[in-house]
Amino acid sequence: MIEKHFVQQGLKKMELDSFLAKELDKAGFTKADIVKTPMVTRIIVNVVRPGLAIGRSGQNIKNLTE
């Protein structure tokens, strides 16, 4: 039963990585880390060009967050 949970988590991570790779192609997406805490879940995105990932006034980040 626990194995199924780990497989589902791996599939979700792969799905997230493919989505971010597609959306942040021009920014040079390298990897994403998921950090879960009791209060919040954070996704840390590593890119080559952070200015393109953030966008003007943070608009790209807002769109990705939605």
C-alpha positions in Angstrom: 0.0 0.0 0.0 2.8 2.4 0.8 4.6 1.6 -2.5 1.5 2.8 -4.3 1.7 6.1 -2.5 5.4 6.6 -3.4 4.6 5.7 -7.1 1.8 8.3 -7.1 4.1 10.9 -5.6 6.7 10.2 -8.3 4.2 10.5 -11.1 3.0 13.9 -9.7 6.6 15.1 -9.6 7.2 14.0 -13.2 4.0 15.7 -14.3 5.1 18.9 -12.5 8.6 18.8 -14.0 7.2 18.4 -17.5 4.7 21.2 -17.0 7.4 23.6 -15.7 9.9 22.5 -18.5 7.2 23.5 -21.1 6.3 26.8 -19.4 9.8 27.9 -18.5 11.6 26.7 -21.7 13.1 30.1 -22.5 14.2 30.7 -18.9 16.3 27.5 -19.0 14.5 25.3 -16.5 16.8 22.8 -14.8 15.0 21.2 -11.9 12.2 21.7 -9.3 12.2 20.6 -5.6 9.1 20.1 -3.5 9.4 21.0 0.2 6.5 20.0 2.3 6.0 21.4 5.8 2.9 21.2 8.1 1.9 24.8 7.2 2.7 25.1 3.5 4.1 23.2 0.5 6.8 25.1 -1.5 8.0 24.4 -5.0 11.6 25.6 -5.5 12.4 26.1 -9.2 15.9 26.3 -10.5 16.4 28.2 -13.8 19.3 29.6 -15.7 17.8 33.0 -16.3 15.6 34.0 -13.3 14.5 37.3 -14.8 12.6 35.5 -17.6 11.1 33.1 -15.1 9.9 35.9 -12.8 8.7 38.2 -15.6 7.9 41.8 -15.5 6.5 42.7 -12.1 6.3 39.0 -11.2 3.6 38.3 -13.8 5.0 34.9 -14.9 5.2 33.7 -11.3 1.7 34.8 -10.6 0.5 32.9 -13.7 2.4 29.7 -12.7 1.1 29.9 -9.2 -2.5 29.9 -10.4 
